[in-house]
Amino acid sequence: MTAATAHLDVDAIRADFPALAMTVRNGNQLVYLDSGATSQKPFQVLDAERSFYERHNSAAHRGTHLLGEEATDAYEGAREKVAAFIGADIGEVVVTKNATEAINLVAYAMSNATVAAAGSDRFRVLPGDEILTTEMEHHANLVPWQQLCERTGATLRWLGVTPDGRLDLDRLDSMITGRTKLVAVTHQSNVTGTIPPVAEIARVAHEKGALVLTDAAQSVPHQPVDAAALGVDFLAFSGHKMLGPYGIGVLFGRADLLEAMPPFLTGGSMIEMVRMEGSTFLPPPQRFEPGVPAVAEAAGLAAAVDYLSGLGMGAVAAHEESLTAHALDTLREINGVRILGPDTTKDRGGAVAFEVEGVHPHDVGQVLDELGVAVRTGHHCAWPLHRALGVQASTRATFYVYNTHAEVDALADGIRYAQRFFGARQ
Ligand SMILES: Cc1ncc(COP(=O)(O)O)c(C=O)c1O
């Protein structure tokens, strides 16, 4: 049996997650369908972090003592594991606070390159240059590019979405021009689950000399991702959405690009030489990691990577596809429910956002919460996408390795109950 066809032993997995054993409102068993916001954490991750603090706590890359050495090993060991997990070289993995910071790192490095006399042309952004993004982005992969354009006088352009929530690629070729400095595109929408053809977009962008950054916050936790095979220049994700701790994320950057890129944040740990007149910087990835790093979080992230690798990312993706298919089938049968985004699992991950006719998403969320079903409501930090799909807000269920078909059924029962409660059409 290959990893892709292996089934997850969901009962065994659930036993690893203490939060899933909780009862919540009204004594109901927690049905956690909000992993797109943040995942629950297994004992293995909690233990790794605790054990670091208990037995190895020290600042990495500093002390000449035993604990300092152990902390450095834990931190660099985590980098090595993350690199192997996403098909990168060790030097291509920059540790950040989260995906948001990883994306901002590139955007600020580009404006730093623009103002520095010695800035590389590859990163310099001038008036008349363009950044291309899409209407499908999480704000984390939109606002930093708006801000970069404001700082530099460049123009932001974007690809739209089709009514079924796919990326509208009809104008891809004409939208990427010789003036395009960078294309920023999601690898999996956090609202519709849509998986755009990032490798194809990267191919077109590279033909025209543009850089490509993909927001992998919702893909790395849920499907096998090989940064090199994807052909992107930068890729960003967060630890907390992939069973790991908060406060740690990753920027993958192609080695030659990181080498040529100026730093974003500066200070200790990232310098080569400091004089009062000025400083020089270390090679990547240290150049982009100022200050004492998040070592306990790195140990937790390494444990999360081990956990997911043990399950096999092919099996993780297959499990989520089965949950998504069941959710699409089940929700489609409820009169008055409109699913946002693709109605099949083809090129679609496990985020299912929907509207319930006549019931405000916050009311749907509140009724579900009364039943112990945790979902997210609102615009999910993707306001332009909601506008493009003609809705103000939605209710969103997201799935992960520990979810079951019975939990999807609990969601559907809860939606029907909300419809009855608010006297909505059924
Ligand atoms: C697609 C996508 N990109 C970026 C982010 C930002 O992640 P973080 O808040 O961990 O930086 C999220 C978080 O929800 C997301 O779903």
The ligand as an SDF file (V2000), in Angstrom:
LIG
                    3D

 16 16  0  0  0  0  0  0  0  0999 V2000
   -4.2680   31.1260    3.1020 C   0  0  0  0  0  0  0  0  0  0  0  0
   -3.7000   31.7720    4.3290 C   0  0  0  0  0  0  0  0  0  0  0  0
   -2.6340   32.5570    4.2160 N   0  0  0  0  0  0  0  0  0  0  0  0
   -2.0640   33.1480    5.2730 C   0  0  0  0  0  0  0  0  0  0  0  0
   -2.5870   33.0010    6.5240 C   0  0  0  0  0  0  0  0  0  0  0  0
   -1.9260   33.6980    7.6590 C   0  0  0  0  0  0  0  0  0  0  0  0
   -1.4170   32.7850    8.5670 O   0  0  0  0  0  0  0  0  0  0  0  0
   -0.7910   33.3180    9.9410 P   0  0  0  0  0  0  0  0  0  0  0  0
   -1.8820   34.1110   10.5960 O   0  0  0  0  0  0  0  0  0  0  0  0
   -0.4340   32.0890   10.6650 O   0  0  0  0  0  0  0  0  0  0  0  0
    0.3670   34.1520    9.5670 O   0  0  0  0  0  0  0  0  0  0  0  0
   -3.7100   32.2020    6.6990 C   0  0  0  0  0  0  0  0  0  0  0  0
   -4.3210   32.0590    8.0410 C   0  0  0  0  0  0  0  0  0  0  0  0
   -5.4870   31.8420    8.1820 O   0  0  0  0  0  0  0  0  0  0  0  0
   -4.2750   31.5670    5.5720 C   0  0  0  0  0  0  0  0  0  0  0  0
   -5.3530   30.7820    5.6880 O   0  0  0  0  0  0  0  0  0  0  0  0
  1  2  1  0
  2  3  1  0
  2 15  2  0
  3  4  2  0
  4  5  1  0
  5  6  1  0
  5 12  2  0
  6  7  1  0
  7  8  1  0
  8  9  2  0
  8 10  1  0
  8 11  1  0
 12 13  1  0
 12 15  1  0
 13 14  2  0
 15 16  1  0
M  END
$$$$
